[in-house]
C-alpha cells in the first residue's frame, strides 16, 4: 500500500479564517428564487412562501452570507421593481436569462429570508443599466434611519428599522460582453469609483466589492483587474473573482487536480493587488472575494424562452464533482491570507447541490464536503507539509495524490484536517503527525466511492454522503489513516 505523511504544527499558521469564505449566491435565474428559496405553492413553505426545508439545509451548512440578486440578472434590474405591495410590482422581460420576472420576491423578502436562515445579506447594485444615483438610493433604502425619502419609503413598505446591510457588490462581471451594459475596464473603474464613493457617503460602515475578471480565460485578464483597481482602489475593499470548473474532456485525472488552477488564479490576482497598492502608495488593503464558484459544465439550458421559473442549469453532481468542491475549500483555507469572501453559486436548484420539487428536497454529493468544512474550519489556517506520491496529469503535470488543508482554533483548542485522495486506484496509508503535540481525535468523517460518475437520485438519495468512520489511536504524536481512493476525509480534533 502506498504511504504518505501530513505534518502539522498549530504555530505554523497562514492567516485567520474568515467565516465569509463559507457563503452563498442567489440569483433571479431559473428556479433559484422561485420554487427554490420561495415557493408559496409548496406544503413545505411557511406563510411567507419561504421553503423551510431549504432554509434548514442552509442552516446546517452554516452559510455566513448570501449574495443577491445577481449575477447577470443584476445588470438589467431596477431594485424599485422588487419593493412595495406585491400586487403593484411590474412583470418584466428579463433579458439576461430570457425569462419572465414577476418581482414577487425582492429586497425586503430577501432580508427577511436571510434573518430566517441566520446569514448576512450581501447585496449588489446594477452597474449595467443602473446609475450611481440608483446605487446610492438602494443603500439609503436599506441602511439609513427614517427621515429621508428612501428610508421613509422603506418604512412605508413595512420596515421602519434599517436593514444594516454591510457587504455590497458594485456590479457583476462588467468585463463580459454578455453583460447588459458591458463597459471596458477604464469606464467601469471610473463608474465603480463614483458609485462606491456615493454609497459610502450614505453609509461609511459598508464594505464594497469591485468587479474583477469573470475568469482567467478572458482576453482582458488580468489587465482588467489592474485598471479597475487603479481607478477605484481607495473606495473598495474587495476584488471579485469568478470561476467555474468542469470536466468537459472527461479527463477525470486532470479534473481531480483542479486545485492547481484555482491556486494559480488566486496567486495571479494577489500579485495584481500588491502591484496596485504599491503603485498607489496606499495604506489601504483590498482583498479577494471569490463570489461565484462552482462546478458547471454539463450543458443544461440557460435561456428561459420567456417562461416564469424555467428549469435552467440544474446540474447533477457526482463523486468527482464533490472531490473538486472539497479541493476548492482547501484552497480557500490555504489562501486565507488574501481570500476573505467566497460565495458558492448557487444555493438552490441552479448549479446547486440542493434540488427541490414541490414536495421534497434532494441533497447532492457536493453538499457534504461544504457542510463539513464550513462547520469545522475555525481559527487559523495552518501551513501543512504533505509528503505523498505523485499523480501524472495531462493538464497540470505531476501533482500530489493528497490535497490537504487544516485549521486550529487557539481559543478552543479545536482543530480540523481536510484531505482529498485524488488517486482513482490507490488507498494511501497516511501518517498524520502533530509536531507540537497531538490533540485528541473527536470524529472522522469520510465520503468515498469507486465510480467517479456516481450520484444521488430522488429514488436513492443517500448513495453519496459523508459517513462517520472509526477513529484511529494516537501514539507518539501520530495517527495513521487508510485513505481510500477518490475520497474526502475530515478529521476533527479537540485539545488533549
PyMOL commands that set and color helices and strands:
alter all, ss='L'
color gray80, all
select helices_A, chain A and resi 19-21+52-61+72-76+79-82+86-88+107-117+132-143+149-156+185-202+223-235+252-255+259-279+319-334+366-376
alter helices_A, ss='H'
color red, helices_A
select strands_A, chain A and resi 3-8+13-16+23-25+65-68+92-94+99-101+120-125+167-170+207-210+238-245+287-295+339-345+354-357+360-363+380-382+385-387+390-393+397-400+402-408+415-421+428-434+440-448+467-469+478-483+487-494
alter strands_A, ss='S'
color yellow, strands_A
deselect
rebuild
show_as cartoon
